[in-house]
């Protein structure tokens, strides 16, 4: 499995730049690390990857429209098993 640093170094090789010891070595490696993270997020969001699923459950109450679901975050979404992609 590739690490964040190995992905950044692979990108630097493709750009004919020297590898870095840390993603936060300088502004350039930090920028490349940021771009790697952005690409990862976009790829994760394009498909309903089963490996990224976590089942969270909560109880509902009649008349309540808004809930705070513990364990969720701003990138969480509802999985609809009957939804055809």
VEXSE-155510 format. One record per residue (C-alpha): x, y, z; residue number from 1. Coordinates in steps of 0.2 Angstrom, whole numbers, plus 2048, in hexadecimal, padded with zeros to 3 digits. Layout:
BEGIN
<atom <X; Y; Z>; NUM> ...
% end
This chain:
BEGIN
<atom <800; 800; 800>; 1> <atom <807; 811; 7FB>; 2> <atom <80A; 81E; 809>; 3> <atom <806; 830; 807>; 4> <atom <819; 834; 806>; 5> <atom <81B; 827; 7F9>; 6> <atom <80D; 82E; 7EE>; 7> <atom <815; 83F; 7EF>; 8> <atom <826; 839; 7EB>; 9> <atom <81F; 82F; 7DC>; 10> <atom <817; 83F; 7D6>; 11> <atom <827; 849; 7D8>; 12> <atom <830; 83B; 7CE>; 13> <atom <823; 83E; 7C0>; 14> <atom <826; 850; 7C1>; 15> <atom <839; 84D; 7C0>; 16> <atom <83C; 854; 7D1>; 17> <atom <846; 84D; 7DF>; 18> <atom <83D; 843; 7EC>; 19> <atom <83A; 84A; 7FE>; 20> <atom <83D; 842; 80F>; 21> <atom <82C; 849; 815>; 22> <atom <81C; 850; 80E>; 23> <atom <81E; 860; 818>; 24> <atom <831; 863; 813>; 25> <atom <82D; 872; 809>; 26> <atom <81E; 87C; 801>; 27> <atom <820; 871; 7F1>; 28> <atom <81F; 860; 7F9>; 29> <atom <810; 867; 804>; 30> <atom <807; 86D; 7F5>; 31> <atom <80A; 85C; 7EC>; 32> <atom <803; 853; 7FC>; 33> <atom <7F4; 85E; 7FC>; 34> <atom <7F1; 859; 7EA>; 35> <atom <7F3; 847; 7ED>; 36> <atom <7E6; 849; 7FC>; 37> <atom <7DA; 852; 7F0>; 38> <atom <7DB; 844; 7E3>; 39> <atom <7D8; 837; 7F0>; 40> <atom <7C9; 840; 7F7>; 41> <atom <7C2; 842; 7E5>; 42> <atom <7C4; 830; 7E1>; 43> <atom <7BC; 82A; 7F1>; 44> <atom <7AD; 835; 7EE>; 45> <atom <7AA; 82F; 7DC>; 46> <atom <7A5; 81D; 7E1>; 47> <atom <79D; 815; 7EF>; 48> <atom <7AC; 80B; 7F5>; 49> <atom <7A7; 7FC; 800>; 50> <atom <7B8; 7FD; 809>; 51> <atom <7B4; 80F; 80F>; 52> <atom <7A4; 80B; 817>; 53> <atom <7A0; 80C; 829>; 54> <atom <78F; 807; 830>; 55> <atom <788; 814; 83C>; 56> <atom <777; 812; 844>; 57> <atom <76C; 81E; 84D>; 58> <atom <75B; 81E; 854>; 59> <atom <74E; 82A; 84C>; 60> <atom <740; 833; 855>; 61> <atom <72F; 839; 84D>; 62> <atom <72F; 84B; 84A>; 63> <atom <742; 84D; 84A>; 64> <atom <74A; 853; 839>; 65> <atom <75C; 856; 83E>; 66> <atom <768; 84A; 847>; 67> <atom <77A; 84A; 84C>; 68> <atom <781; 839; 847>; 69> <atom <791; 835; 852>; 70> <atom <79F; 82E; 848>; 71> <atom <79A; 838; 838>; 72> <atom <7A3; 846; 830>; 73> <atom <7A1; 853; 822>; 74> <atom <7A5; 846; 815>; 75> <atom <799; 839; 81B>; 76> <atom <78A; 834; 810>; 77> <atom <77C; 828; 811>; 78> <atom <77D; 817; 808>; 79> <atom <76E; 812; 7FF>; 80> <atom <76F; 7FF; 7FB>; 81> <atom <761; 800; 7EE>; 82> <atom <769; 80F; 7E5>; 83> <atom <770; 80A; 7D3>; 84> <atom <77F; 814; 7CF>; 85> 
% end
